[in-house]
Amino acid sequence: MVSTTFIIYLFQCRLITVHNKMGKKTESGF
């Protein structure tokens, strides 16, 4: 359970960073 939660945490952090990079280029995209 702990490992699964840790993986989800890292996955969410990566999604946030990717979304921020994409958002700067195309804000109307999302």
PQR file with spaces between the fields and no chain letter, atoms N, CA, C, O and H, PARSE charges and radii, in Angstrom:
ATOM       1  N    MET     1       0.840   -1.208    0.000 -0.4000 1.5000
ATOM       2  CA   MET     1       0.000    0.000    0.000 -0.0000 2.0000
ATOM       3  C    MET     1       0.869    1.249    0.000  0.5500 1.7000
ATOM       4  O    MET     1       0.605    2.216   -0.716 -0.5500 1.4000
ATOM       5  N    VAL     2       1.922    1.203    0.830 -0.4000 1.5000
ATOM       6  CA   VAL     2       2.790    2.383    0.929 -0.0000 2.0000
ATOM       7  C    VAL     2       3.460    2.657   -0.414  0.5500 1.7000
ATOM       8  O    VAL     2       3.535    3.805   -0.852 -0.5500 1.4000
ATOM       9  H    VAL     2       2.136    0.418    1.412  0.4000 1.0000
ATOM      10  N    SER     3       3.944    1.608   -1.063 -0.4000 1.5000
ATOM      11  CA   SER     3       4.631    1.795   -2.349 -0.0000 2.0000
ATOM      12  C    SER     3       3.664    2.336   -3.405  0.5500 1.7000
ATOM      13  O    SER     3       4.029    3.176   -4.227 -0.5500 1.4000
ATOM      14  H    SER     3       3.883    0.675   -0.708  0.4000 1.0000
ATOM      15  N    THR     4       2.430    1.841   -3.366 -0.4000 1.5000
ATOM      16  CA   THR     4       1.433    2.301   -4.345 -0.0000 2.0000
ATOM      17  C    THR     4       1.139    3.784   -4.138  0.5500 1.7000
ATOM      18  O    THR     4       1.050    4.541   -5.104 -0.5500 1.4000
ATOM      19  H    THR     4       2.133    1.159   -2.698  0.4000 1.0000
ATOM      20  N    THR     5       0.991    4.196   -2.893 -0.4000 1.5000
ATOM      21  CA   THR     5       0.718    5.604   -2.598 -0.0000 2.0000
ATOM      22  C    THR     5       1.890    6.470   -3.044  0.5500 1.7000
ATOM      23  O    THR     5       1.698    7.571   -3.559 -0.5500 1.4000
ATOM      24  H    THR     5       1.063    3.581   -2.107  0.4000 1.0000
ATOM      25  N    PHE     6       3.112    5.962   -2.841 -0.4000 1.5000
ATOM      26  CA   PHE     6       4.304    6.721   -3.228 -0.0000 2.0000
ATOM      27  C    PHE     6       4.367    6.890   -4.739  0.5500 1.7000
ATOM      28  O    PHE     6       4.715    7.963   -5.233 -0.5500 1.4000
ATOM      29  H    PHE     6       3.268    5.068   -2.422  0.4000 1.0000
ATOM      30  N    ILE     7       4.030    5.833   -5.476 -0.4000 1.5000
ATOM      31  CA   ILE     7       4.047    5.900   -6.940 -0.0000 2.0000
ATOM      32  C    ILE     7       3.002    6.897   -7.426  0.5500 1.7000
ATOM      33  O    ILE     7       3.266    7.678   -8.340 -0.5500 1.4000
ATOM      34  H    ILE     7       3.746    4.961   -5.075  0.4000 1.0000
ATOM      35  N    ILE     8       1.804    6.874   -6.814 -0.4000 1.5000
ATOM      36  CA   ILE     8       0.747    7.810   -7.200 -0.0000 2.0000
ATOM      37  C    ILE     8       1.199    9.236   -6.919  0.5500 1.7000
ATOM      38  O    ILE     8       0.930   10.142   -7.708 -0.5500 1.4000
ATOM      39  H    ILE     8       1.589    6.240   -6.071  0.4000 1.0000
ATOM      40  N    TYR     9       1.891    9.439   -5.788 -0.4000 1.5000
ATOM      41  CA   TYR     9       2.375   10.774   -5.430 -0.0000 2.0000
ATOM      42  C    TYR     9       3.359   11.284   -6.474  0.5500 1.7000
ATOM      43  O    TYR     9       3.268   12.434   -6.905 -0.5500 1.4000
ATOM      44  H    TYR     9       2.109    8.703   -5.147  0.4000 1.0000
ATOM      45  N    LEU    10       4.296   10.440   -6.880 -0.4000 1.5000
ATOM      46  CA   LEU    10       5.273   10.844   -7.894 -0.0000 2.0000
ATOM      47  C    LEU    10       4.585   11.098   -9.229  0.5500 1.7000
ATOM      48  O    LEU    10       4.947   12.027   -9.952 -0.5500 1.4000
ATOM      49  H    LEU    10       4.371    9.507   -6.530  0.4000 1.0000
ATOM      50  N    PHE    11       3.585   10.268   -9.558 -0.4000 1.5000
ATOM      51  CA   PHE    11       2.869   10.417  -10.829 -0.0000 2.0000
ATOM      52  C    PHE    11       2.126   11.748  -10.867  0.5500 1.7000
ATOM      53  O    PHE    11       2.128   12.438  -11.887 -0.5500 1.4000
ATOM      54  H    PHE    11       3.290    9.515   -8.971  0.4000 1.0000
ATOM      55  N    GLN    12       1.486   12.110   -9.740 -0.4000 1.5000
ATOM      56  CA   GLN    12       0.768   13.379   -9.686 -0.0000 2.0000
ATOM      57  C    GLN    12       1.730   14.547   -9.803  0.5500 1.7000
ATOM      58  O    GLN    12       1.427   15.529  -10.481 -0.5500 1.4000
ATOM      59  H    GLN    12       1.485   11.550   -8.912  0.4000 1.0000
ATOM      60  N    CYS    13       2.876   14.459   -9.159 -0.4000 1.5000
ATOM      61  CA   CYS    13       3.872   15.546   -9.222 -0.0000 2.0000
ATOM      62  C    CYS    13       4.345   15.731  -10.662  0.5500 1.7000
ATOM      63  O    CYS    13       4.512   16.858  -11.128 -0.5500 1.4000
ATOM      64  H    CYS    13       3.122   13.661   -8.609  0.4000 1.0000
ATOM      65  N    ARG    14       4.556   14.629  -11.353 -0.4000 1.5000
ATOM      66  CA   ARG    14       5.025   14.717  -12.742 -0.0000 2.0000
ATOM      67  C    ARG    14       3.936   15.304  -13.630  0.5500 1.7000
ATOM      68  O    ARG    14       4.229   16.091  -14.530 -0.5500 1.4000
ATOM      69  H    ARG    14       4.420   13.713  -10.974  0.4000 1.0000
ATOM      70  N    LEU    15       2.672   14.926  -13.385 -0.4000 1.5000
ATOM      71  CA   LEU    15       1.570   15.477  -14.178 -0.0000 2.0000
ATOM      72  C    LEU    15       1.477   16.977  -13.974  0.5500 1.7000
ATOM      73  O    LEU    15       1.220   17.722  -14.920 -0.5500 1.4000
ATOM      74  H    LEU    15       2.434   14.286  -12.654  0.4000 1.0000
ATOM      75  N    ILE    16       1.686   17.427  -12.732 -0.4000 1.5000
ATOM      76  CA   ILE    16       1.600   18.861  -12.437 -0.0000 2.0000
ATOM      77  C    ILE    16       2.707   19.616  -13.169  0.5500 1.7000
ATOM      78  O    ILE    16       2.458   20.673  -13.750 -0.5500 1.4000
ATOM      79  H    ILE    16       1.895   16.822  -11.964  0.4000 1.0000
ATOM      80  N    THR    17       3.925   19.083  -13.144 -0.4000 1.5000
ATOM      81  CA   THR    17       5.041   19.763  -13.806 -0.0000 2.0000
ATOM      82  C    THR    17       4.828   19.797  -15.317  0.5500 1.7000
ATOM      83  O    THR    17       5.095   20.814  -15.957 -0.5500 1.4000
ATOM      84  H    THR    17       4.128   18.225  -12.672  0.4000 1.0000
ATOM      85  N    VAL    18       4.350   18.697  -15.891 -0.4000 1.5000
ATOM      86  CA   VAL    18       4.109   18.655  -17.340 -0.0000 2.0000
ATOM      87  C    VAL    18       2.988   19.614  -17.699  0.5500 1.7000
ATOM      88  O    VAL    18       3.063   20.317  -18.707 -0.5500 1.4000
ATOM      89  H    VAL    18       4.133   17.871  -15.372  0.4000 1.0000
ATOM      90  N    HIS    19       1.938   19.642  -16.868 -0.4000 1.5000
ATOM      91  CA   HIS    19       0.794   20.525  -17.137 -0.0000 2.0000
ATOM      92  C    HIS    19       1.227   21.986  -17.079  0.5500 1.7000
ATOM      93  O    HIS    19       0.766   22.808  -17.871 -0.5500 1.4000
ATOM      94  H    HIS    19       1.877   19.071  -16.050  0.4000 1.0000
ATOM      95  N    ASN    20       2.115   22.307  -16.138 -0.4000 1.5000
ATOM      96  CA   ASN    20       2.590   23.687  -16.018 -0.0000 2.0000
ATOM      97  C    ASN    20       3.408   24.077  -17.245  0.5500 1.7000
ATOM      98  O    ASN    20       3.272   25.191  -17.751 -0.5500 1.4000
ATOM      99  H    ASN    20       2.489   21.640  -15.494  0.4000 1.0000
ATOM     100  N    LYS    21       4.253   23.172  -17.727 -0.4000 1.5000
ATOM     101  CA   LYS    21       5.071   23.475  -18.908 -0.0000 2.0000
ATOM     102  C    LYS    21       4.186   23.633  -20.142  0.5500 1.7000
ATOM     103  O    LYS    21       4.395   24.539  -20.949 -0.5500 1.4000
ATOM     104  H    LYS    21       4.364   22.267  -17.317  0.4000 1.0000
ATOM     105  N    MET    22       3.192   22.745  -20.286 -0.4000 1.5000
ATOM     106  CA   MET    22       2.297   22.815  -21.434 -0.0000 2.0000
ATOM     107  C    MET    22       1.390   24.030  -21.316  0.5500 1.7000
ATOM     108  O    MET    22       1.082   24.674  -22.319 -0.5500 1.4000
ATOM     109  H    MET    22       3.022   22.009  -19.630  0.4000 1.0000
ATOM     110  N    GLY    23       0.957   24.353  -20.091 -0.4000 1.5000
ATOM     111  CA   GLY    23       0.055   25.478  -19.869 -0.0000 2.0000
ATOM     112  C    GLY    23       0.695   26.799  -20.272  0.5500 1.7000
ATOM     113  O    GLY    23       0.010   27.696  -20.764 -0.5500 1.4000
ATOM     114  H    GLY    23       1.207   23.830  -19.276  0.4000 1.0000
ATOM     115  N    LYS    24       1.997   26.924  -20.067 -0.4000 1.5000
ATOM     116  CA   LYS    24       2.666   28.179  -20.428 -0.0000 2.0000
ATOM     117  C    LYS    24       2.653   28.375  -21.944  0.5500 1.7000
ATOM     118  O    LYS    24       2.532   29.501  -22.426 -0.5500 1.4000
ATOM     119  H    LYS    24       2.553   26.195  -19.667  0.4000 1.0000
ATOM     120  N    LYS    25       2.777   27.285  -22.688 -0.4000 1.5000
ATOM     121  CA   LYS    25       2.803   27.392  -24.146 -0.0000 2.0000
ATOM     122  C    LYS    25       1.384   27.548  -24.700  0.5500 1.7000
ATOM     123  O    LYS    25       1.120   28.414  -25.534 -0.5500 1.4000
ATOM     124  H    LYS    25       2.875   26.370  -22.296  0.4000 1.0000
ATOM     125  N    THR    26       0.476   26.690  -24.216 -0.4000 1.5000
ATOM     126  CA   THR    26      -0.901   26.748  -24.723 -0.0000 2.0000
ATOM     127  C    THR    26      -1.867   26.732  -23.545  0.5500 1.7000
ATOM     128  O    THR    26      -2.193   25.667  -23.020 -0.5500 1.4000
ATOM     129  H    THR    26       0.691   25.987  -23.538  0.4000 1.0000
ATOM     130  N    GLU    27      -2.319   27.898  -23.132 -0.4000 1.5000
ATOM     131  CA   GLU    27      -3.238   27.979  -21.996 -0.0000 2.0000
ATOM     132  C    GLU    27      -4.646   27.565  -22.412  0.5500 1.7000
ATOM     133  O    GLU    27      -5.387   27.008  -21.602 -0.5500 1.4000
ATOM     134  H    GLU    27      -2.054   28.763  -23.558  0.4000 1.0000
ATOM     135  N    SER    28      -5.025   27.825  -23.652 -0.4000 1.5000
ATOM     136  CA   SER    28      -6.366   27.497  -24.125 -0.0000 2.0000
ATOM     137  C    SER    28      -6.480   26.012  -24.484  0.5500 1.7000
ATOM     138  O    SER    28      -7.579   25.516  -24.732 -0.5500 1.4000
ATOM     139  H    SER    28      -4.424   28.278  -24.310  0.4000 1.0000
ATOM     140  N    GLY    29      -5.346   25.303  -24.511 -0.4000 1.5000
ATOM     141  CA   GLY    29      -5.367   23.879  -24.852 -0.0000 2.0000
ATOM     142  C    GLY    29      -6.153   23.081  -23.825  0.5500 1.7000
ATOM     143  O    GLY    29      -6.928   22.194  -24.184 -0.5500 1.4000
ATOM     144  H    GLY    29      -4.453   25.706  -24.310  0.4000 1.0000
ATOM     145  N    PHE    30      -5.955   23.394  -22.538 -0.4000 1.5000
ATOM     146  CA   PHE    30      -6.672   22.671  -21.489 -0.0000 2.0000
ATOM     147  C    PHE    30      -7.683   23.603  -20.840  0.5500 1.7000
ATOM     148  O    PHE    30      -8.399   23.196  -19.925 -0.5500 1.4000
ATOM     149  H    PHE    30      -5.326   24.114  -22.246  0.4000 1.0000
